[in-house]
Amino acid sequence: MSTLPASNLESLHQTLTGEIEDYRQLAMLTQQERVALQGGNLDDLICAIQKKEGLLTRLSQWEKARQQVMAHIAALLKLPATISMADLLAFCDEGIAQKLSVLRQEFLTLSEQIRGLSQGNQLLLQTELVRVDATINYLLSDVATGSYHSPKGAGNSASRLPVAGHMLNWQA
């Protein structure tokens, strides 16, 4: 039998359920971000990032609510306010403990999934930035040698305008 009032456990269950639902959405948006990065679709990338920003605000609110519920439960049990979910399960009856354990495991799984997707997305971004940097350096080397690229192809002209003041000429 649980040593905690059912209302506290129900409040914790509702908070965890809401938080996990938002983490599912975060995983989905992070996957959409990956697809946009792989496809070079900046509009979809911006849309996913903006949705993630709003979701992260909500997740912050869920986290605060969860911490408050956990601190209240810890106070009832005369335990430190930083009690973990794993430690709390020992004070719940088997049915509640099973429900909370399933939510805890789903939370851990989603966290790992999001972490993996985010790390992959970061690598995709870094790779793309290296490519952009190499392209800029290539184009700047043409400017320095007097070469240029036009719709007609590469060329070399002494009659070109001086490059001083050009936005990519950082030394001017």
C-alpha positions in Angstrom: 0.0 0.0 0.0 1.2 3.4 -0.9 2.3 5.8 1.9 1.4 8.8 -0.2 -2.0 10.4 -0.8 -3.5 9.4 -4.2 -4.0 13.1 -5.1 -0.2 13.7 -5.0 0.5 10.6 -7.1 -2.2 11.5 -9.6 -0.8 15.0 -9.9 2.7 13.5 -10.5 1.3 11.1 -13.1 -0.5 13.9 -15.0 2.6 16.1 -14.9 4.8 13.3 -16.2 2.3 12.4 -18.9 2.2 16.0 -20.2 5.9 16.3 -20.1 6.4 13.1 -21.9 3.9 14.1 -24.6 5.9 17.2 -25.2 9.1 15.2 -25.4 7.5 13.0 -28.0 6.8 16.2 -30.0 10.3 17.4 -29.5 11.7 14.1 -30.9 9.4 14.5 -33.9 10.5 18.1 -34.5 14.1 17.2 -34.1 13.6 14.5 -36.7 11.9 17.0 -39.0 14.9 19.3 -38.5 17.2 16.4 -39.6 15.2 15.9 -42.8 15.4 19.6 -43.5 19.1 19.7 -42.9 19.7 16.7 -45.1 17.6 18.2 -47.9 18.9 21.7 -47.6 15.4 23.0 -47.0 15.9 26.2 -45.0 12.2 27.0 -44.8 11.4 23.7 -43.2 14.4 24.0 -40.9 13.3 27.4 -39.7 9.8 26.2 -39.2 11.0 23.2 -37.1 13.3 25.4 -35.1 10.6 27.9 -34.3 8.2 25.1 -33.2 11.0 23.7 -31.0 11.5 27.0 -29.3 7.8 27.2 -28.3 7.9 23.6 -27.2 11.1 24.1 -25.1 9.3 26.9 -23.2 6.4 24.5 -22.4 8.9 21.8 -21.4 10.5 24.2 -19.0 7.1 24.8 -17.4 6.5 21.0 -17.1 9.9 20.5 -15.5 9.2 23.2 -12.9 5.7 21.7 -12.2 7.3 18.2 -11.8 10.0 19.5 -9.5 7.3 21.2 -7.3 5.2 18.0 -7.1 8.3 15.9 -6.3 9.5 18.4 -3.7 6.0 18.3 -2.1 6.0 14.5 -2.1 9.5 14.5 -0.6 8.4 16.8 2.1 5.5 14.5 2.9 7.9 11.6 3.2 10.4 13.7 5.1 13.0 13.1 2.4 15.3 15.5 0.6 13.6 17.7 -2.0 15.8 16.2 -4.7 14.4 12.7 -4.4 14.7 10.8 -7.7 11.8 9.1 -9.4 13.6 5.7 -8.8 13.7 6.5 -5.1 10.1 7.5 -5.0 8.9 4.2 -6.5 9.8 2.4 -3.3 7.1 4.4 -1.5 4.3 3.6 -4.0 2.1 0.6 -4.2 2.8 -1.9 -7.0 0.2 -0.5 -9.5 1.3 3.1 -9.1 4.9 2.1 -9.1 4.5 0.2 -12.4 2.8 3.2 -14.1 5.4 5.6 -12.9 8.2 3.2 -13.9 6.8 3.0 -17.4 6.7 6.8 -17.7 10.2 7.0 -16.3 11.5 4.5 -18.8 9.8 6.3 -21.7 11.3 9.6 -20.5 14.7 8.0 -20.5 14.2 6.5 -24.0 13.0 9.8 -25.5 15.8 11.7 -23.9 18.4 9.4 -25.5 16.6 9.6 -28.9 16.5 13.4 -28.8 20.2 13.5 -27.7 21.2 11.3 -30.6 19.2 13.2 -33.1 20.5 16.5 -31.8 24.1 15.4 -32.0 23.6 14.2 -35.6 22.0 17.5 -36.5 24.9 19.3 -35.0 27.3 17.3 -37.2 25.2 18.0 -40.3 25.3 21.7 -39.5 29.1 21.7 -38.9 29.6 19.9 -42.2 27.5 22.4 -44.0 29.3 25.3 -42.4 32.6 23.9 -43.6 31.3 23.6 -47.1 30.0 27.2 -47.1 33.3 28.4 -45.7 35.2 26.5 -48.4 33.0 28.0 -51.1 33.5 31.6 -49.8 37.3 31.0 -49.6 37.2 29.7 -53.2 35.3 32.7 -54.5 37.5 35.1 -52.5 40.6 33.6 -54.1 39.1 34.3 -57.5 38.6 37.9 -56.5 42.2 38.3 -55.4 43.5 36.9 -58.7 41.3 39.0 -60.9 39.3 36.0 -62.0 35.6 35.9 -62.0 32.6 33.7 -62.6 29.6 34.7 -64.7 26.8 33.0 -66.4 29.2 32.5 -69.4 31.7 30.8 -67.2 35.1 31.7 -65.6 37.1 34.6 -66.9 39.9 36.9 -66.2 39.6 40.6 -66.9 41.8 43.6 -66.1 38.8 45.9 -66.9 36.9 44.7 -63.8 36.0 47.2 -61.2 38.4 47.3 -58.2 37.4 44.9 -55.4 37.9 47.4 -52.6 34.7 47.9 -50.7 33.2 44.7 -51.9 31.3 42.9 -49.1 33.4 39.8 -49.4 36.7 41.7 -49.5 37.4 41.8 -45.8 40.8 43.3 -46.2 39.6 46.5 -48.0 
